[in-house]
Amino acid sequence: MCGAAIFAATSLSAADRKSYQVTGPVLEITPTTIIVQKGNDKWELARDSKTKITGDLKVGSKVTIYYTMVAVEVEVKPAKQPKAEKDTK
């Protein structure tokens, strides 16, 4: 039962995550990144052992990379206090 609940929660959060894509020629490949040219911009996207690669990934290949943006840390800053009005006498 717990396993089903965890699977459902994981599936739900993955479904809520918006996905994006970028297409262009590969400029550089490392074990942890793929750099793609999109217009005048270079896009560096992280990859890991779970990244699914279909075909022969090499520099110069035209690729479409599907990705999501996920927050890894959130730091909440204290709200600024309004300045107290000066007493005028």
QUIMO-V252977 format. One record per pair of residues at least 24 apart in sequence whose ideal C-beta (glycine too) atoms are under 8 Angstrom apart, sorted by the first residue. I is the first residue (numbers start at 1). J is the second residue. Records with the same first field share a line. If there is no record, write none. Layout:
BEGIN
I=J + J
END
This chain:
BEGIN
17=68 + 70
18=68 + 69
19=66 + 67 + 68
20=66 + 67 + 68 + 69
21=64 + 65 + 66 + 67
22=64 + 65 + 67
23=62 + 63 + 64 + 65
24=62 + 63
25=60 + 61 + 62 + 63
26=57 + 58 + 59 + 60 + 61 + 62 + 63
27=59
28=59
29=57 + 58 + 59
34=63 + 65
36=63 + 65
END
